[in-house]
Amino acid sequence: MHKQLFNEAIIKLIISPVGPILIKAGEGEADPTSPDMSFVRTVYGGREMVYLPGSSLKGVLRAHSERLARTVQGKRGLACDPLDDRHACAQRLEKEWSGAQKYKESCFLCQLFGNTSLSSHFRIADAHPISEYRTEERNGVAIDRVFGSVAVGPFNYETVTAGAFETTLYVKNFTLAQLGLLALALRDLSAGRVRLGFAKSRGLGVVTSQVEALTLRYPFCELKEGRLRLLGGRDLGVTNQLIGVGKFAGDESYGYPLNDTVAMPDGYKYETNDWEEVEVRAPKEDDKIKWKPLGQHCVKKWKEVVERGN
C-alpha cells in the first residue's frame, strides 16, 4: 500500500520539558570540560543546538502504544512480542510473501509502526527548539545494591530543563483505528504520563505536549456537490463522515476494514485547499487546536478492533 497514497494525517506537535530531561549523545567527546553524559546535539539553522531525535520520539510513542494494546488484547494479539521468535512479526513473515500478505499477517502495532519486513506507515521528524532552552549539569552516583555504598561515580550529566521543541508526525494510508490508538498515546504524552530519555525511573524525562495543527489529507479526491469522490473514479458516498484507508480499498488483500468511517466531529468539514486537494483541518477555539474530538471519534474504531480480538 506504500505504492499509492489515499490519505495522510499530519500532526504538528510541541514538546516541552516539565523537569530535567536527557537524551544522551554518543561516546567520544574529546573536550575534557564536557559532562560525562552530554545531551545530543545537531547543527540546525546555522548553529549548534540540542534536539529531540525523531528515532527517540518514535520509540517512546511505539512503546507506549504497545503497552496500551497489550493491556486490552485478547486471543488475537494486537502487539507481537519482538523477543519471541515464534510470534514476533518480523520473524514469522515469509520473505516470498507479497506486501499485502505481510501487512495482513502483521499485528496491529506492526501494521502502523512497521517491522524489519514491513515499512512503517508512521513517520516523525526530529524536534528542534523553537524558543530559548535552558540546560544544567547534575551530579550522580551509582549505588551498590548489596553494600549500599557508591559503586560508580560521582559522574555528571547535562539536562534540558526548559524550552519548546517542535516536530511533525505523518501517518500515511491510515485506518481510523490507528488514529484512535495514536490519539490515546498523544493524550498520555500531553498529560505527562509518557517520559523521554535517560533515567526515567529517577525523576528525569517528564514532558508535556500540545498539538499545534492537525490535518487529514485526501490528495486524490474531489468534492462534487458536497460529496467526496476519487478523481476520475467512484463516488465514495461520503458527506459528513471521516474515512480511513479501508474505504478506498477495492479488495480484502490487506485486511483493511471496509466500513472504515466515523461521524465527523463538530466544527470539522471537508475543504479544498489551494492545490485542489481535499483535506480536513482541526478547528481552533480560543487559539487552541480542537484535536481531541477527532481523536475521541477515532477511538471508537480502535475499540471495535479490540472487541473483535476478545
Secondary structure, DSSP 4 states (H G I P E B T S, - for coil): -TT----EEEEEEEEEESS-B--BPPS----TTS-SBPBPEEEETTEEEE-B-HHHHHHHHHHHHHHHHHHH--SS-SS--TT-TTT-HHHHS-TTS-HHHHHHHS-HHHHHH-BTTB--SEEE--BEESS--EEEEEEEEEEPTTT-SEEEEEEEEEEEEE--EEEEEEEES--HHHHHHHHHHHHHHHTT-SB-SS-GGGT--BEEEEEEEEEEEETTEEEETTEEEETTS-EEEESSEEE-GGGT-SSSTT---TT-EEEPPTT--EEE-TTS-EEEEPPEETTEE--HHHHHHHHHHHHHHHHHH-
